[in-house]
Amino acid sequence: MTYINPDSALTPANIYVEATQSRFSDSYRRWQGIPSIEVTGNGRIFVNFYSGQDAEVGGNIMVLCVSDNHGESFRSCVTVVEHPDPNAGSMILIYGSLQTKSSGCFYTQARI
């Protein structure tokens, strides 16, 4: 049985911008799932999904990819969110906006 520290769910996630670590690369990931997509008025596309080595287990990551040319190509790993404790349980990414054009924040929360 794996011990899950309930306090680890309160530990902030690690957020990597323009991540270059090999464990986040397209060729390393075994699966991608639960996608979200958003398209801005000027055609920028944001795609967010969960990924990792094994599905439905701790230690998976969330990846944000962006296209600035209406989806002709994408930049992978623009942002990667990874919880520092792979046994903390599942992770949720929440986007909050104040309904203005330029404001918004991403929040992460681990769930036991």
DARAGI-V768758 format. One record per pair of residues at least 24 apart in sequence whose C-alpha atoms are under 6 Angstrom apart, sorted by the first residue. I is the first residue (numbers start at 0). J is the second residue. D is the distance in whole Angstrom. If there is no record, write none. Layout:
# DARAGI-V768758
i/j/d
I/J/D
I/J/D
This chain:
# DARAGI-V768758
i/j/d
3/86/6
7/87/6
8/87/6
8/109/5
12/81/6
12/82/4
13/80/6
13/81/5
13/82/6
14/79/6
14/80/5
15/78/6
15/79/5
16/77/6
16/78/5
17/76/6
17/77/4
17/78/6
18/76/6
28/52/6
42/69/5
43/67/5
57/85/5
57/86/5
57/88/5
58/85/4
